């Protein structure tokens, strides 16, 4: 790890090398199923001041929360966004991963095999219950698909679609709800905000009973989560826009907490991105709805957060860079080394880390 590995939160950096954010992750550390119950997962606590590390369980999270803290959670709901079908003219197999809606009945999607699915190709799913047509190719290599029965598309996805698990999870889901937070409300995501998967309804009630506030926002997770960084100079990486919505009530709750000297903690990197994208020139979080392509990496000055709850992320990923930006790259990598040594479970169904 080079000099860029020693940035702490708030420091500025013009150029960051991707190779500084690599580490060796062995397959045996990648969780294939969630903990049962959810909050039995482990929790690594990283204290920014002094760099102390504690090894706890997720149930202990409440001990690190103060009355009047505010937890901000992403209430996006994963849709059955993976569709397997065939080309109408040849019968060749095709797989879609729906990313985000473009218009009524039109979705941007990743298509495999993409080179064999040109504009104009009609795609059939199930026994013909759903038909889509490729109407455009984007500059990112994705496709725009126009579906028949657009008013019934949500029902068709429930019948024909699959939950789009990450490729590193080979075991099938025992229950679709395993890849859904207990507070998921707004449909539209292609992946779960995995830091929130550890919470149970009972644990959230205990959090509220302690006097901790809960605020919700929405970021529908799409291509930015799946796309890897391919440039050694990470400044050259472009994030794919993702839909965000921060309500007036959530913006007010965050601004009030900070004005009163209380902590704001983001549950997950997506909640962190959505909040930071909503900070105006006056330093206040404002209500907004629209797309964000904010790329948070070391050098970013956080203006809305005092704590981050997150999972352990893939090497060289945008999620790892965000975590390093908040916790300090040297300290985060020290924590990751301890997590590896202590056999923590990594990635979507893995254990959690609290940075405070």
BASEZA-813343 format. One record per atom (N, C-alpha, C): residue in one letter; x, z, y negated. Coordinates in steps of 0.1 Angstrom, whole numbers, padded with zeros to 4 digits, always signed. Example, Ala and Ser with C-alpha at 12.3 -4.5 7.8 and 13.67 -1.06 7.14 Angstrom:
REM BASEZA-813343
A+0132+0078+0057
A+0123+0078+0045
A+0132+0078+0033
S+0128+0071+0022
S+0137+0071+0011
S+0129+0079+0000
This chain:
REM BASEZA-813343
X+0008+0000+0012
X+0000+0000+0000
X+0009+0000-0012
X+0006-0009-0022
X+0014-0010-0034
X+0010-0002-0045
X+0015-0005-0057
X+0013+0004-0068
X-0002+0005-0072
X-0010-0006-0069
X-0024-0005-0073
X-0032+0005-0065
X-0026+0010-0054
X-0033+0020-0046
X-0033+0034-0052
X-0027+0035-0064
X-0026+0049-0069
X-0035+0050-0082
X-0045+0042-0083
X-0054+0043-0095
X-0064+0055-0093
X-0066+0062-0103
X-0077+0073-0103
X-0088+0068-0111
X-0100+0075-0109
X-0112+0071-0116
X-0109+0071-0132
X-0114+0061-0138
X-0112+0060-0153
X-0100+0053-0158
X-0090+0051-0149
X-0078+0043-0153
X-0082+0028-0153
X-0075+0021-0162
X-0077+0007-0163
X-0067-0001-0155
X-0071-0013-0150
X-0062-0021-0142
X-0067-0035-0145
X-0057-0044-0147
X-0060-0058-0150
X-0061-0066-0137
X-0052-0063-0128
X-0050-0071-0116
X-0049-0062-0104
X-0057-0064-0094
X-0058-0056-0082
X-0056-0065-0070
X-0047-0061-0061
X-0044-0069-0049
X-0053-0065-0038
X-0059-0075-0031
X-0068-0073-0020
X-0060-0066-0008
X-0048-0069-0006
X-0040-0064+0005
X-0038-0049+0003
X-0040-0043-0009
X-0039-0029-0010
X-0051-0021-0005
X-0061-0029+0000
X-0074-0022+0004
X-0076-0025+0019
X-0065-0027+0026
X-0066-0029+0041
X-0062-0017+0048
X-0069-0015+0060
X-0065-0004+0069
X-0069-0009+0083
X-0063-0002+0093
X-0066-0006+0107
X-0078+0001+0112
X-0089-0006+0115
X-0101+0000+0121
X-0103-0005+0135
X-0102+0004+0145
X-0103+0000+0159
X-0118-0001+0163
X-0121-0010+0172
X-0135-0011+0176
X-0142+0001+0181
X-0135+0011+0187
X-0141+0023+0192
X-0146+0032+0181
X-0142+0030+0169
X-0146+0038+0157
X-0159+0033+0151
X-0163+0021+0155
X-0175+0014+0148
X-0187+0019+0156
X-0196+0026+0149
X-0208+0032+0155
X-0218+0021+0159
X-0223+0022+0171
X-0232+0012+0176
X-0247+0017+0176
X-0249+0029+0173
X-0262+0035+0172
X-0262+0047+0162
X-0273+0050+0156
X-0273+0061+0147
X-0273+0075+0154
X-0269+0085+0147
X-0269+0099+0152
X-0284+0103+0154
X-0287+0111+0163
X-0300+0116+0166
X-0300+0131+0166
X-0308+0138+0158
X-0315+0132+0146
X-0305+0127+0136
X-0310+0120+0126
X-0302+0113+0116
X-0291+0122+0110
X-0296+0134+0106
X-0287+0143+0098
X-0277+0151+0107
X-0276+0147+0120
X-0265+0153+0128
X-0252+0146+0126
X-0252+0135+0118
X-0239+0128+0116
X-0229+0137+0108
X-0217+0133+0108
X-0207+0141+0102
X-0206+0138+0087
X-0200+0147+0079
X-0198+0145+0065
X-0184+0149+0061
X-0177+0139+0055
X-0164+0142+0049
X-0166+0144+0034
X-0161+0155+0029
X-0163+0158+0015
X-0149+0157+0008
X-0149+0148-0002
X-0136+0146-0009
X-0138+0151-0023
X-0131+0161-0027
X-0131+0167-0040
X-0121+0160-0049
X-0126+0153-0060
X-0117+0145-0068
X-0107+0154-0075
X-0111+0166-0080
X-0101+0174-0086
X-0093+0182-0076
X-0081+0177-0074
X-0072+0183-0064
X-0071+0176-0051
X-0081+0167-0048
X-0080+0159-0036
X-0083+0166-0023
X-0089+0178-0024
X-0092+0186-0012
X-0102+0178-0003
X-0100+0179+0010
X-0109+0173+0019
X-0115+0183+0029
X-0128+0183+0031
X-0135+0192+0040
X-0142+0183+0050
X-0143+0189+0063
X-0150+0182+0073
X-0163+0190+0077
X-0174+0185+0074
X-0187+0191+0077
X-0197+0182+0084
X-0209+0187+0085
X-0220+0178+0090
X-0229+0174+0079
X-0237+0164+0081
X-0245+0159+0070
X-0256+0170+0066
X-0260+0178+0075
X-0269+0189+0072
X-0264+0198+0061
X-0250+0199+0060
X-0244+0208+0050
X-0244+0202+0036
X-0249+0190+0035
X-0248+0184+0021
X-0255+0192+0011
X-0266+0199+0015
X-0273+0207+0005
X-0265+0218-0001
X-0254+0223+0006
X-0245+0233+0000
X-0237+0228-0011
X-0235+0215-0012
X-0227+0209-0023
X-0236+0204-0035
X-0249+0206-0034
X-0258+0202-0044
X-0262+0214-0053
X-0262+0212-0066
X-0266+0223-0075
X-0280+0221-0079
X-0287+0232-0082
X-0300+0231-0088
X-0299+0222-0101
X-0308+0214-0103
X-0308+0204-0115
X-0299+0192-0113
X-0292+0191-0102
X-0285+0178-0099
X-0296+0168-0097
X-0292+0155-0099
X-0302+0144-0096
X-0296+0135-0086
X-0303+0133-0075
X-0299+0123-0065
X-0307+0110-0068
X-0300+0099-0069
X-0306+0085-0071
X-0305+0077-0059
X-0316+0073-0054
X-0317+0066-0041
X-0323+0052-0042
X-0318+0043-0033
X-0323+0029-0033
X-0335+0028-0023
X-0347+0025-0028
X-0358+0025-0020
X-0362+0011-0014
X-0352+0002-0014
X-0354-0011-0008
X-0358-0010+0007
X-0365-0019+0012
X-0370-0019+0026
X-0365-0032+0033
X-0359-0030+0044
X-0353-0041+0052
X-0365-0049+0058
X-0364-0062+0056
X-0374-0071+0062
X-0368-0077+0075
X-0377-0082+0084
X-0371-0089+0096
X-0366-0103+0092
X-0354-0103+0086
X-0350-0115+0078
X-0342-0125+0087
X-0340-0122+0100
X-0334-0131+0109
X-0344-0139+0116
X-0344-0152+0115
X-0353-0161+0122
X-0345-0171+0131
X-0349-0172+0143
X-0343-0181+0153
X-0354-0192+0156
X-0350-0204+0154
X-0359-0216+0156
X-0352-0228+0161
X-0358-0239+0158
X-0352-0252+0162
X-0355-0263+0152
X-0347-0273+0151
X-0349-0285+0143
X-0361-0293+0149
X-0370-0297+0140
X-0382-0304+0145
X-0379-0317+0152
X-0369-0324+0146
X-0366-0338+0151
X-0358-0338+0164
X-0349-0328+0165
X-0339-0329+0177
X-0341-0317+0187
X-0347-0306+0182
X-0348-0295+0191
X-0336-0286+0190
X-0326-0290+0182
X-0314-0282+0182
X-0316-0268+0176
X-0309-0258+0182
X-0312-0244+0178
X-0306-0241+0163
X-0314-0233+0156
X-0310-0230+0142
X-0313-0215+0140
X-0305-0209+0133
X-0307-0195+0129
X-0306-0193+0114
X-0316-0186+0108
X-0317-0183+0094
X-0315-0168+0091
X-0308-0165+0081
X-0308-0151+0075
X-0313-0152+0061
X-0326-0148+0059
X-0332-0148+0046
X-0325-0139+0036
X-0321-0143+0024
X-0314-0135+0015
X-0322-0130+0003
X-0329-0139-0004
X-0338-0135-0014
X-0348-0146-0018
X-0360-0142-0022
X-0370-0152-0026
X-0366-0159-0039
X-0369-0172-0039
X-0367-0180-0051
X-0380-0183-0059
X-0390-0185-0051
X-0403-0188-0057
X-0414-0185-0046
X-0426-0188-0048
X-0436-0185-0038
X-0433-0194-0026
X-0431-0187-0015
X-0428-0194-0002
X-0414-0200-0001
X-0406-0198-0011
X-0392-0204-0010
X-0382-0193-0010
X-0373-0194+0000
X-0362-0183+0001
X-0349-0190+0002
X-0339-0183-0004
X-0325-0187-0002
X-0321-0181+0012
X-0313-0188+0020
X-0310-0183+0033
X-0296-0188+0037
X-0290-0180+0045
X-0278-0185+0053
X-0283-0192+0065
X-0277-0204+0068
X-0282-0212+0079
X-0270-0215+0089
X-0273-0213+0101
X-0263-0216+0112
X-0269-0224+0123
X-0262-0236+0126
X-0250-0241+0121
X-0253-0249+0108
X-0248-0245+0097
X-0251-0251+0084
X-0248-0265+0082
X-0237-0270+0088
X-0233-0284+0086
X-0243-0294+0092
X-0250-0289+0102
X-0260-0298+0110
X-0274-0296+0105
X-0276-0290+0093
X-0289-0288+0088
X-0290-0293+0073
X-0290-0306+0071
X-0290-0312+0058
X-0304-0310+0051
X-0304-0313+0038
X-0316-0312+0030
X-0326-0322+0037
X-0338-0318+0038
X-0349-0326+0044
X-0352-0322+0058
X-0343-0314+0064
X-0346-0310+0078
X-0358-0300+0079
X-0366-0303+0088
X-0378-0294+0091
X-0374-0285+0102
X-0377-0272+0101
X-0374-0262+0111
X-0387-0255+0116
X-0387-0253+0129
X-0399-0248+0136
X-0396-0234+0142
X-0404-0225+0140
X-0402-0211+0145
X-0414-0207+0154
X-0411-0199+0164
X-0421-0196+0174
X-0426-0208+0181
X-0439-0209+0183
X-0446-0220+0189
X-0452-0229+0178
X-0445-0229+0166
X-0450-0237+0155
X-0458-0229+0146
X-0459-0216+0147
X-0467-0207+0138
X-0461-0208+0124
X-0448-0210+0123
X-0441-0211+0110
X-0432-0223+0110
X-0433-0230+0098
X-0425-0242+0097
X-0418-0241+0083
X-0405-0244+0083
X-0398-0244+0070
X-0391-0258+0068
X-0388-0261+0055
X-0381-0273+0052
X-0369-0270+0043
X-0358-0275+0046
X-0346-0273+0037
X-0348-0282+0025
X-0349-0276+0013
X-0352-0284+0001
X-0340-0285-0008
X-0329-0277-0006
X-0318-0277-0015
X-0306-0270-0008
X-0294-0274-0012
X-0282-0267-0009
X-0276-0261-0021
X-0272-0248-0021
X-0267-0242-0033
X-0251-0244-0033
X-0246-0240-0045
X-0231-0241-0046
X-0224-0231-0038
X-0231-0221-0033
X-0225-0211-0024
X-0225-0215-0010
X-0231-0226-0006
X-0232-0231+0007
X-0245-0226+0014
X-0253-0218+0008
X-0266-0214+0013
X-0276-0225+0011
X-0288-0223+0017
X-0299-0233+0016
X-0311-0227+0010
X-0320-0235+0004
X-0333-0231+0000
X-0343-0236+0010
X-0351-0227+0015
X-0361-0231+0025
X-0375-0229+0020
X-0383-0239+0021
X-0397-0238+0017
X-0405-0237+0029
X-0413-0226+0030
X-0421-0223+0042
X-0435-0226+0040
X-0441-0231+0051
X-0456-0233+0052
X-0462-0219+0053
X-0475-0218+0050
X-0482-0205+0051
X-0475-0195+0043
X-0472-0198+0030
X-0464-0189+0022
X-0472-0176+0020
X-0485-0176+0019
X-0493-0164+0017
X-0492-0155+0029
X-0489-0160+0041
X-0488-0152+0053
X-0474-0150+0057
X-0464-0153+0049
X-0450-0152+0053
X-0446-0139+0058
X-0450-0128+0051
X-0447-0115+0055
X-0452-0111+0069
X-0464-0116+0072
X-0470-0113+0085
X-0462-0121+0095
X-0458-0134+0092
X-0451-0142+0101
X-0437-0137+0104
X-0431-0131+0094
X-0418-0125+0096
X-0419-0113+0106
X-0429-0105+0104
X-0431-0093+0113
X-0433-0098+0128
X-0439-0110+0130
X-0442-0115+0143
X-0429-0122+0149
X-0423-0129+0141
X-0412-0138+0146
X-0398-0134+0142
X-0397-0126+0132
X-0383-0122+0127
X-0377-0111+0134
X-0364-0109+0132
X-0356-0098+0138
X-0349-0091+0126
X-0347-0078+0129
X-0340-0070+0119
X-0325-0075+0119
X-0320-0079+0108
X-0306-0085+0107
X-0295-0075+0108
X-0292-0070+0120
X-0281-0060+0121
X-0268-0067+0118
X-0258-0060+0113
X-0245-0065+0110
X-0239-0070+0123
X-0230-0080+0122
X-0224-0086+0135
X-0215-0076+0143
X-0211-0066+0136
X-0202-0056+0144
X-0210-0046+0152
X-0224-0047+0151
X-0232-0039+0160
X-0238-0048+0171
X-0233-0045+0183
X-0237-0054+0195
X-0249-0048+0202
X-0251-0035+0201
X-0262-0029+0209
X-0275-0032+0202
X-0286-0035+0209
X-0299-0038+0203
X-0305-0025+0198
X-0314-0026+0188
X-0321-0015+0182
X-0331-0009+0192
X-0331+0004+0194
X-0341+0010+0202
X-0354+0011+0194
X-0353+0012+0181
X-0364+0013+0172
X-0361+0007+0159
X-0369-0002+0154
X-0367-0009+0141
X-0364+0001+0130
X-0371+0013+0131
X-0370+0023+0120
X-0356+0029+0119
X-0348+0027+0130
X-0334+0032+0129
X-0326+0026+0118
X-0330+0013+0114
X-0322+0006+0104
X-0331+0006+0091
X-0338+0017+0089
X-0346+0018+0077
X-0345+0033+0072
X-0344+0035+0059
X-0344+0048+0053
X-0358+0054+0054
X-0359+0067+0054
X-0372+0073+0055
X-0380+0071+0042
X-0373+0067+0031
X-0380+0065+0018
X-0380+0051+0014
X-0378+0042+0024
X-0379+0027+0021
X-0393+0024+0017
X-0395+0017+0006
X-0408+0013+0001
X-0410-0001-0003
X-0400-0007-0009
X-0402-0021-0015
X-0395-0031-0006
X-0402-0040+0000
X-0397-0050+0009
X-0388-0061+0002
X-0378-0065+0008
X-0370-0076+0003
X-0355-0076+0006
X-0351-0066+0014
X-0336-0065+0017
X-0333-0071+0030
X-0320-0076+0030
X-0315-0082+0043
X-0306-0072+0050
X-0304-0060+0044
X-0296-0050+0050
X-0300-0037+0045
X-0298-0026+0053
X-0302-0013+0048
X-0291-0007+0039
X-0296+0001+0029
X-0287+0009+0021
X-0282+0021+0030
X-0271+0020+0037
X-0268+0028+0049
X-0265+0043+0046
X-0261+0046+0034
X-0258+0060+0030
X-0271+0068+0031
X-0282+0061+0029
X-0295+0068+0030
X-0301+0070+0043
X-0295+0064+0054
X-0300+0065+0067
X-0298+0079+0073
X-0290+0087+0067
X-0287+0101+0072
X-0298+0111+0069
X-0306+0108+0059
X-0317+0117+0054
X-0329+0117+0064
X-0334+0128+0066
X-0348+0130+0072
X-0357+0134+0062
X-0370+0133+0065
X-0380+0138+0055
X-0379+0153+0053
X-0376+0160+0063
X-0374+0175+0062
X-0362+0179+0053
X-0352+0171+0054
X-0340+0174+0046
X-0342+0171+0032
X-0350+0160+0029
X-0353+0157+0015
X-0362+0168+0009
X-0371+0174+0017
X-0379+0185+0012
X-0370+0197+0009
X-0360+0200+0017
X-0351+0211+0014
X-0343+0208+0001
X-0339+0196-0001
X-0332+0192-0013
X-0340+0195-0025
X-0353+0191-0025
X-0362+0193-0036
X-0365+0208-0038
X-0366+0215-0027
X-0369+0229-0028
X-0357+0237-0035
X-0345+0231-0034
X-0334+0238-0041
X-0334+0235-0056
X-0343+0226-0060
X-0343+0223-0074
X-0336+0210-0078
X-0332+0202-0068
X-0325+0190-0070
X-0335+0179-0072
X-0333+0171-0082
X-0343+0160-0085
X-0340+0148-0077
X-0350+0140-0074
X-0349+0127-0068
X-0354+0116-0077
X-0346+0106-0078
X-0351+0094-0086
X-0348+0082-0077
X-0357+0072-0079
X-0356+0060-0070
X-0354+0047-0079
X-0346+0038-0074
X-0345+0025-0079
X-0345+0015-0068
X-0344+0002-0071
X-0344-0008-0061
X-0333-0018-0063
X-0325-0020-0052
X-0316-0031-0052
X-0317-0038-0038
X-0322-0050-0038
X-0324-0057-0025
X-0311-0063-0021
X-0306-0058-0010
X-0292-0062-0005
X-0292-0076+0001
X-0283-0084-0004
X-0283-0098+0001
X-0269-0103+0004
X-0265-0114-0001
X-0252-0121+0003
X-0240-0113-0002
X-0241-0105-0013
X-0229-0098-0018
X-0224-0088-0007
X-0233-0083+0000
X-0229-0073+0011
X-0222-0080+0022
X-0226-0092+0025
X-0221-0099+0037
X-0208-0107+0034
X-0207-0111+0021
X-0196-0120+0018
X-0183-0113+0016
X-0173-0117+0023
X-0160-0111+0023
X-0152-0116+0011
X-0142-0108+0006
X-0134-0112-0005
X-0123-0121+0001
X-0121-0133-0004
X-0111-0142+0002
X-0099-0145-0008
X-0099-0138-0019
X-0088-0141-0029
X-0079-0128-0030
X-0066-0130-0030
X-0057-0119-0031
X-0059-0112-0044
X-0061-0120-0055
X-0064-0114-0067
X-0079-0111-0067
X-0084-0099-0066
X-0098-0096-0065
X-0106-0100-0077
X-0099-0101-0089
X-0106-0105-0101
X-0112-0119-0099
X-0107-0127-0090
X-0113-0140-0088
X-0125-0140-0079
X-0129-0129-0073
X-0140-0128-0064
X-0153-0127-0073
X-0163-0135-0069
X-0176-0135-0076
X-0187-0129-0067
X-0194-0120-0072
X-0205-0114-0065
X-0217-0123-0066
X-0225-0123-0055
X-0237-0131-0055
X-0248-0122-0061
X-0256-0128-0070
X-0266-0120-0077
X-0276-0113-0067
X-0280-0101-0070
X-0290-0094-0062
X-0300-0088-0071
X-0312-0087-0066
X-0324-0083-0074
X-0323-0067-0076
X-0324-0063-0088
X-0324-0048-0092
X-0337-0045-0100
X-0341-0033-0098
X-0352-0027-0107
X-0349-0013-0109
X-0348-0009-0121
X-0346+0005-0125
X-0358+0008-0134
X-0366+0017-0130
X-0378+0021-0138
X-0375+0029-0150
X-0385+0030-0159
X-0383+0038-0171
X-0382+0053-0167
X-0389+0057-0157
X-0389+0071-0152
X-0375+0074-0147
X-0369+0065-0139
X-0355+0068-0134
X-0345+0068-0145
X-0346+0058-0154
X-0336+0058-0165
X-0337+0071-0173
X-0349+0075-0176
X-0351+0088-0184
X-0345+0100-0176
X-0348+0100-0163
X-0343+0111-0155
X-0327+0112-0155
X-0321+0100-0154
X-0306+0100-0154
X-0301+0104-0168
X-0307+0098-0178
X-0302+0102-0192
X-0304+0116-0195
X-0315+0122-0191
X-0318+0136-0194
X-0309+0145-0186
X-0306+0142-0173
X-0297+0150-0166
X-0283+0150-0172
X-0278+0139-0176
X-0265+0138-0182
X-0264+0145-0196
X-0275+0144-0203
X-0276+0150-0216
X-0276+0165-0215
X-0281+0170-0204
X-0281+0185-0202
X-0269+0190-0194
X-0260+0181-0191
X-0248+0185-0184
X-0249+0187-0169
X-0260+0181-0164
X-0262+0181-0149
X-0257+0169-0143
X-0254+0170-0130
X-0247+0159-0123
X-0257+0148-0118
X-0253+0136-0118
X-0261+0125-0113
X-0252+0119-0101
X-0258+0119-0089
X-0252+0115-0077
X-0259+0103-0071
X-0252+0092-0069
X-0258+0080-0063
X-0257+0081-0048
X-0268+0078-0041
X-0268+0077-0026
X-0266+0063-0023
X-0253+0060-0020
X-0249+0046-0016
X-0244+0038-0028
X-0236+0028-0024
X-0229+0019-0033
X-0239+0010-0040
X-0250+0007-0034
X-0260-0001-0040
X-0267+0006-0052
X-0270+0019-0050
X-0276+0027-0060
X-0266+0029-0072
X-0253+0030-0068
X-0243+0031-0079
X-0242+0018-0087
X-0242+0007-0080
X-0242-0006-0087
X-0254-0008-0096
X-0265-0005-0091
X-0278-0007-0099
X-0277+0002-0112
X-0273+0014-0110
X-0272+0023-0122
X-0262+0018-0132
X-0250+0015-0127
X-0240+0011-0136
X-0243-0002-0143
X-0251-0011-0136
X-0255-0023-0143
X-0265-0021-0154
X-0272-0009-0153
X-0282-0006-0163
X-0277+0002-0175
X-0264+0004-0176
X-0259+0012-0187
X-0257+0003-0199
X-0263+0006-0211
X-0262-0001-0223
X-0250+0002-0231
X-0249-0005-0242
X-0237-0002-0251
X-0237+0012-0257
X-0249+0019-0257
X-0250+0032-0262
X-0247+0043-0251
X-0243+0038-0239
X-0240+0047-0228
X-0252+0053-0221
X-0264+0048-0225
X-0276+0052-0218
X-0281+0042-0207
X-0286+0047-0197
X-0292+0038-0187
X-0306+0034-0192
X-0308+0021-0191
X-0321+0016-0196
X-0329+0010-0185
X-0342+0009-0187
X-0351+0003-0177
X-0348-0012-0177
X-0348-0018-0165
X-0346-0032-0164
X-0350-0037-0151
X-0353-0050-0150
X-0356-0057-0138
X-0350-0071-0139
X-0343-0074-0128
X-0336-0087-0128
X-0325-0087-0119
X-0316-0097-0120
X-0305-0098-0110
X-0292-0092-0116
X-0284-0087-0108
X-0271-0082-0112
X-0260-0088-0103
X-0249-0092-0109
X-0237-0096-0101
X-0225-0087-0104
X-0228-0075-0108
X-0217-0066-0112
X-0208-0063-0100
X-0195-0065-0102
X-0185-0062-0092
X-0177-0050-0096
X-0178-0039-0090
X-0171-0027-0093
X-0159-0026-0085
X-0147-0025-0091
X-0134-0023-0085
X-0126-0014-0093
X-0114-0010-0088
X-0106-0001-0096
X-0103-0006-0110
X-0105+0003-0119
X-0104-0001-0133
X-0118+0000-0140
X-0129+0001-0132
X-0142+0002-0138
X-0144+0017-0143
X-0150+0018-0155
X-0152+0031-0160
X-0167+0034-0158
X-0169+0044-0149
X-0183+0048-0146
X-0189+0056-0157
X-0201+0052-0161
X-0208+0059-0172
X-0221+0065-0168
X-0225+0064-0156
X-0238+0069-0151
X-0237+0079-0140
X-0225+0081-0134
X-0224+0088-0121
X-0214+0100-0122
X-0217+0110-0115
X-0208+0121-0113
X-0205+0124-0098
X-0211+0117-0089
X-0209+0119-0075
X-0214+0107-0068
X-0208+0104-0056
X-0212+0093-0048
X-0212+0097-0033
X-0224+0095-0027
X-0225+0096-0012
X-0225+0083-0006
X-0217+0081+0004
X-0215+0067+0009
X-0210+0068+0024
X-0211+0057+0031
X-0205+0056+0044
X-0191+0052+0044
X-0185+0050+0056
X-0171+0044+0056
X-0172+0029+0058
X-0165+0022+0050
X-0167+0008+0049
X-0155-0001+0055
X-0159-0013+0057
X-0149-0023+0062
X-0137-0024+0054
X-0125-0027+0059
X-0113-0030+0051
X-0116-0042+0042
X-0110-0042+0030
X-0110-0053+0021
X-0124-0057+0016
X-0134-0048+0017
X-0147-0051+0014
X-0150-0047-0001
X-0160-0053-0007
X-0164-0049-0020
X-0169-0034-0020
X-0175-0030-0009
X-0180-0016-0009
X-0168-0006-0009
X-0158-0009-0002
X-0146-0001-0002
X-0140-0001-0016
X-0139-0012-0022
X-0133-0013-0036
X-0141-0004-0046
X-0154-0004-0044
X-0163+0004-0053
X-0160+0019-0050
X-0159+0023-0038
X-0156+0037-0035
X-0142+0041-0040
X-0133+0032-0039
X-0119+0035-0045
X-0120+0036-0060
X-0128+0027-0066
X-0129+0028-0081
X-0135+0041-0085
X-0143+0047-0077
X-0149+0060-0081
X-0140+0072-0077
X-0135+0072-0065
X-0128+0083-0060
X-0113+0083-0063
X-0108+0072-0067
X-0093+0070-0068
X-0088+0064-0055
X-0081+0053-0056
X-0077+0046-0044
X-0068+0055-0035
X-0058+0062-0040
X-0050+0070-0032
X-0057+0081-0025
X-0066+0087-0032
X-0074+0098-0026
X-0084+0093-0015
X-0090+0082-0018
X-0100+0076-0008
X-0092+0072+0004
X-0081+0066+0003
X-0073+0062+0015
X-0068+0074+0023
X-0065+0084+0016
X-0061+0097+0023
X-0073+0102+0031
X-0085+0101+0025
X-0097+0106+0032
X-0100+0096+0044
X-0098+0083+0043
X-0100+0074+0054
X-0090+0077+0065
X-0077+0080+0061
X-0068+0083+0072
X-0072+0095+0080
X-0077+0105+0073
X-0082+0117+0080
X-0094+0114+0088
X-0103+0105+0083
X-0115+0102+0091
X-0111+0094+0104
X-0101+0086+0103
X-0096+0079+0115
X-0090+0089+0125
X-0082+0098+0120
X-0075+0108+0128
X-0085+0117+0135
X-0096+0120+0128
X-0107+0129+0133
X-0118+0122+0140
X-0116+0109+0142
X-0125+0101+0150
X-0139+0101+0144
X-0140+0099+0131
X-0153+0097+0125
X-0159+0084+0129
X-0172+0082+0128
X-0179+0070+0132
X-0180+0062+0119
X-0176+0049+0120
X-0175+0040+0108
X-0187+0031+0107
X-0189+0026+0095
X-0198+0015+0091
X-0213+0019+0091
X-0222+0010+0093
X-0236+0012+0090
X-0242+0024+0097
X-0240+0025+0110
X-0246+0037+0117
X-0236+0048+0118
X-0226+0048+0110
X-0215+0058+0111
X-0218+0070+0103
X-0207+0078+0101
X-0208+0091+0093
X-0207+0088+0078
X-0208+0099+0071
X-0209+0098+0056
X-0197+0105+0049
X-0195+0101+0037
X-0185+0107+0028
X-0191+0110+0015
X-0189+0122+0010
X-0194+0127-0003
X-0181+0128-0012
X-0182+0121-0023
X-0171+0122-0033
X-0176+0129-0045
X-0171+0140-0048
X-0176+0148-0060
X-0164+0154-0068
